[in-house]
C-alpha cells in the first residue's frame, strides 16, 4: 500500500489543504462495444464501437491497484457490454484467481444474453466459482429501448435464486417491475420517458448523454440558466459573448430533477452546485477514490470519461497515481482550478460556438472537449475517439 504523501501533488500543498485520495477501486471497461446505444451513456458506447481489453492489461491494472490499496482494492468489470465477450471476461477472472488477486467486486450487464435458463445457470455458476461478489443488472427506459424485458427478468430471477438477493443489484428495480415499452413509442413520447427517468435517477452529462439528452434537460430547466454577466462575478467572467450560468435561484432541484443534494464523486447527481458552470473540479479529482480504465489502457478519474490522465500500458497504475498533479496538462489544470468555464476563452478563440444553455458543468465540459476533439486540440488528454460523438451536436461544431 501507498501513503497519502507518496503523491506528487499531496507533497506540494499545505497540511490543511485537501489531498488527492488513494484510488481503491477500478472499473475495467472490457469494451466500448454494446448492443445498445443508450442516450444516457456517459462513455458513448454502442454497436459501432470497438476495443477489447487484453488479459494482460486487465491483470496488470488489477495487480497495480492492489499495490495502491492493498486488501481494500476493488475491481468491477463493465463496458460497453462485457458479456459480448464472455470468453475474455471469464479468462480475466480466471487469471485474477490464479494470481491470487481476489474476486471481482462487480460485473455489470444489461442482460440481453439471458436467452434461456441453461446459459444463465452455466454462466452464473462460473462467475460464482471465480469469486464474483455481486452482479449488477442495468434496466431502465434507456436500455429498454434496445433490450426486451424477458431476458432481463430471467437473469434477475435466476441470479437471485443462485447468488442471493444481497449479491444481485438491479438498476433500477422500478423499471424491472414496471418496464416501459420504449420500442413502440413515438419519438416525442420516448423523449418524455427520458426526462421522467432522469428526474427519478439523475444522469451524468458526459459522452452521449451530453448530446440530445442534456439539451432536453437544459431546455426543461428554464429559467434555471441565464446568459448574464452578473452570474459571473469578478474574475470568473468568461470572456465569451454568451454567458452560461444558473439563473438566481435556479437549479436542477427547482426544475424537478432529483433532490438537489451534493453527492461526492458524482458531480452530475442533480445537485445545485454542479449546475454552477463556473465551479471548479478540484473536489472531483481529489475526492475520487476510483478510476475507470478503458480497453486501450486509458485512465479516467472517477466518472470523467474522455479526459485521459494516464495509460496503464505505458506506466503502471500505481505510478500514475504517485505522479498525478493538475499541472501535467493545461486542460486538466484549467478544469481543476477554474472548472469547464475556464476552457471557454481558448475554445471561443479557436472557433467554438456556445449553445447558450447547458444542463450542468459536465455538459459544458463535454461540449468544449468535443470541439477540441473534432479539431485536434489537446489530443494527449482528450480521447479516445470512442468517447466522442461522430454526429456533432450544437456547440461542438468544427471551426
Helices and strands as residue ranges (DSSP letters): G 4-6, H 8-12, E 25-29, H 55-69, G 70-72, E 74-78, G 82-85, H 86-98, E 106-109, H 117-129, E 134-138, G 143-145, H 149-163, G 165-167, E 168-171, H 173-177, G 182-184, H 187-200, G 207-210, H 212-220, E 225-226, G 229-231, G 234-236, E 245-246, G 272-275, H 282-286, E 290-293, E 298-301, E 308-311, H 317-323, G 326-328, H 330-338, G 340-343, H 344-349, H 361-375, G 385-387
